[in-house]
Amino acid sequence: MRALIVGAGIAGLATALRLHQAGWQCLIAERAPQRRGGGYGVTFGGIGYDGAQNMGILPALRNRAFTTTELAYRRPDGTRRFALTGPTIAATLGKKAFNILRGDIEAVLYDAVEQTAEIRFATTVTAIEQEPDGVEATLSDGSVEHADLLIGADGLHSATRALVFGPEERYRRDLGHRVAVYMMRRPPADLAPGTTGSISSGGRTFAMVSVGDGRAAAFFGYRSDLAPGTSPEELHDVYGDMGWLVPLALEELKSAESVYFDTISQMVVDRWSRGRVVLVGDAAWCVTLFAGYGSSLAVGGADRLGSALQTHPGDIPAALAAWEADLRPEAERKQKLGRRVKGVYAPRNPLLLELTQLPLRLASCKPVRRLIERNLQIEQ
Ligand SMILES: Cc1cc2nc3c(=O)[nH]c(=O)nc-3n(C[C@H](O)[C@H](O)[C@H](O)COP(=O)(O)OP(=O)(O)OC[C@H]3O[C@@H](n4cnc5c(N)ncnc54)[C@H](O)[C@@H]3O)c2cc1C
C-alpha cells in the first residue's frame, strides 16, 4: 500500500512512521525548502505519550525533554509577583507527560522516518483527483503521484483541505487572539537555566521559556483587536511599554531565524475524510495552544490511524471511519477545553486577571504546594 503525505510536521512525520510500521510505503511532500526545527516548548502527554510508546520513539523523546524548575509570574516592569516551584509544576504535569521543544519532536520523528520514506522538500500538492481505488495527485514539481491514501498533514492552513474539503473559512473558528513565537539566538542572561518567566497585562501575555540545552524561546500571545495582524512587527506597538526581557526579545525579532506568527484558531471539520483523502493533525482538528495538546493529538492520532489500517486490511473506508469514531471524542473534548481557556486567557481587566491567577498564586504558597505535590503524585 502506498500513501502520499502532504506536510512533514509532527502529524505528517508521525503518520509516515506509523504507516511504515504497518507495512506501507510513504512519500512526503513538504512545502518548506528544508527541515523546519525550532519552535516553542510544548507539553507532550496523553494519547501522544501512549502513541510514542507504541511506535518506539518514547525514549528518544524523553531524552530531549526539558524540566522547568521555576515558573515566575511577573509584573509588566519585570518585578516578581509569585512563582511555582519545580516539584509543583512536575506534579501538575503528571508522570506520563513532559515538556519538550516542538522542533525536537519533529527531529526525533525525522530521524526515525528519513531512511524509510521519501521526503520531497519545496514541494506541495496542486491538484487531487479521487479514483475508484485510489487517489491521483499532481505535485508542484510537475510529477503525478498515485496512492491508495492521501493524507493531508499540512497544518492550520492546509492546501489539501482547501482542494478536497472546501475553503478554510468554512471550518476555521478564530479564538480572538494572536500568537508569535521564536527561538532566541542565545539565552538571556536574566533567565536562569530551566526557568520560565511570564508577564500578563492588558490583554497580553509574554513569556521567556528556557527549553533545555541552553536554548530559550520568546512567546507573545495577545488579543487580536490590539493590532491589525499584518506582520509580527506589530509586537513593537503591542508590547512596547513592557520591561524585563521584552525589549531584548523585540530586538531579536528582526534577526530571528523563523517566527511563528498566526491567529489562534481551531479547525472544526465535520468529517476528517472524503473517500481516499484524510486529514490529520492541525489540518483536521486544530485544538490550539489554549488546549496545550496539539502535538500529543498529532502523534496519538497517527498511531491510531496506523492501527485502524492494520485492523481493516484492504478496506480503507472502514479503517478511516473506525479511526475517526475512536479519535473524534478526544479531539472535541480538547477543542471544548481550548474554547473555555480562551475566556480566561490574558484578560484586559486587572481584577479578572487577579481572579484567574488566584489558583496559581495559591499553588505557590507552601501548604497548598505540599498538598498538590502529595495528592497529584498519589493519583498517578
Ligand atoms: C505557541 C504554541 C504552543 C503550543 N503548545 C502545545 C503544547 O503544550 N502541547 C501540545 O501538545 N501542542 C501544543 N501546540 C500545538 C502543536 O504545536 C501543533 O498542534 C502540532 O505541532 C501539530 O502539528 P501538525 O503537523 O498538524 O501541523 P504543523 O506543525 O503546522 O505542520 C504542518 C507541516 O506542513 C507543511 N505545509 C504547510 N502547508 C503545506 C503545503 N501546502 N504543502 C506541503 N506542506 C505544507 C508545513 O511547512 C509544516 O511542516 C502549540 C502550538 C503553538 C503555536
The ligand as a MOL file (V3000), in Angstrom:
LIG
                    3D

  0  0  0     0  0            999 V3000
M  V30 BEGIN CTAB
M  V30 COUNTS 53 58 0 0 0
M  V30 BEGIN ATOM
M  V30 1 C 2.6650 28.5710 20.7990 0
M  V30 2 C 2.1620 27.1670 20.7030 0
M  V30 3 C 2.1950 26.3560 21.8220 0
M  V30 4 C 1.7480 25.0360 21.7320 0
M  V30 5 N 1.7870 24.2550 22.8590 0
M  V30 6 C 1.4200 22.9450 22.7650 0
M  V30 7 C 1.5010 22.0810 23.9340 0
M  V30 8 O 1.8380 22.4980 25.0600 0
M  V30 9 N 1.1980 20.7610 23.7840 0
M  V30 10 C 0.8430 20.2370 22.5760 0
M  V30 11 O 0.6260 19.0120 22.5100 0
M  V30 12 N 0.7160 21.0380 21.4730 0
M  V30 13 C 0.9850 22.3720 21.5420 0
M  V30 14 N 0.8630 23.1790 20.4400 0
M  V30 15 C 0.2930 22.6420 19.1700 0
M  V30 16 C 1.2500 21.8760 18.3200 0
M  V30 17 O 2.4490 22.5460 18.0630 0
M  V30 18 C 0.5730 21.5460 16.9950 0
M  V30 19 O -0.7560 21.1700 17.2290 0
M  V30 20 C 1.2720 20.3780 16.3450 0
M  V30 21 O 2.6050 20.6950 16.0850 0
M  V30 22 C 0.5240 19.9960 15.0450 0
M  V30 23 O 1.3520 19.6360 14.0570 0
M  V30 24 P 0.8960 19.4610 12.5450 0
M  V30 25 O 1.9390 18.5790 11.9810 0
M  V30 26 O -0.5250 19.0370 12.4490 0
M  V30 27 O 0.9410 20.9270 11.8980 0
M  V30 28 P 2.2340 21.9240 11.5680 0
M  V30 29 O 3.1650 21.8480 12.6950 0
M  V30 30 O 1.6070 23.1650 11.1820 0
M  V30 31 O 2.9060 21.1730 10.3390 0
M  V30 32 C 2.4130 21.2730 9.0420 0
M  V30 33 C 3.5400 20.9780 8.0410 0
M  V30 34 O 3.0220 21.0410 6.7300 0
M  V30 35 C 3.8020 21.9310 5.9470 0
M  V30 36 N 2.9050 22.5330 4.9670 0
M  V30 37 C 2.0200 23.5350 5.1520 0
M  V30 38 N 1.3560 23.7790 4.0220 0
M  V30 39 C 1.8300 22.9180 3.1070 0
M  V30 40 C 1.5220 22.6710 1.7510 0
M  V30 41 N 0.5980 23.3870 1.0980 0
M  V30 42 N 2.1940 21.6850 1.0980 0
M  V30 43 C 3.1580 20.9420 1.7290 0
M  V30 44 N 3.4700 21.1420 3.0130 0
M  V30 45 C 2.8200 22.1050 3.7000 0
M  V30 46 C 4.4090 22.9140 6.9090 0
M  V30 47 O 5.5920 23.5120 6.4060 0
M  V30 48 C 4.6710 22.0060 8.1030 0
M  V30 49 O 5.9100 21.3500 8.0100 0
M  V30 50 C 1.2520 24.5250 20.4940 0
M  V30 51 C 1.1910 25.3530 19.3730 0
M  V30 52 C 1.6330 26.6710 19.4710 0
M  V30 53 C 1.5290 27.5570 18.2530 0
M  V30 END ATOM
M  V30 BEGIN BOND
M  V30 1 1 1 2
M  V30 2 1 2 3
M  V30 3 2 2 52
M  V30 4 2 3 4
M  V30 5 1 4 5
M  V30 6 1 4 50
M  V30 7 2 5 6
M  V30 8 1 6 7
M  V30 9 1 6 13
M  V30 10 2 7 8
M  V30 11 1 7 9
M  V30 12 1 9 10
M  V30 13 2 10 11
M  V30 14 1 10 12
M  V30 15 2 12 13
M  V30 16 1 13 14
M  V30 17 1 14 15
M  V30 18 1 14 50
M  V30 19 1 15 16
M  V30 20 1 16 17
M  V30 21 1 16 18
M  V30 22 1 18 19
M  V30 23 1 18 20
M  V30 24 1 20 21
M  V30 25 1 20 22
M  V30 26 1 22 23
M  V30 27 1 23 24
M  V30 28 2 24 25
M  V30 29 1 24 26
M  V30 30 1 24 27
M  V30 31 1 27 28
M  V30 32 2 28 29
M  V30 33 1 28 30
M  V30 34 1 28 31
M  V30 35 1 31 32
M  V30 36 1 32 33
M  V30 37 1 33 34
M  V30 38 1 33 48
M  V30 39 1 34 35
M  V30 40 1 35 36
M  V30 41 1 35 46
M  V30 42 1 36 37
M  V30 43 1 36 45
M  V30 44 2 37 38
M  V30 45 1 38 39
M  V30 46 1 39 40
M  V30 47 2 39 45
M  V30 48 1 40 41
M  V30 49 2 40 42
M  V30 50 1 42 43
M  V30 51 2 43 44
M  V30 52 1 44 45
M  V30 53 1 46 47
M  V30 54 1 46 48
M  V30 55 1 48 49
M  V30 56 2 50 51
M  V30 57 1 51 52
M  V30 58 1 52 53
M  V30 END BOND
M  V30 END CTAB
M  END
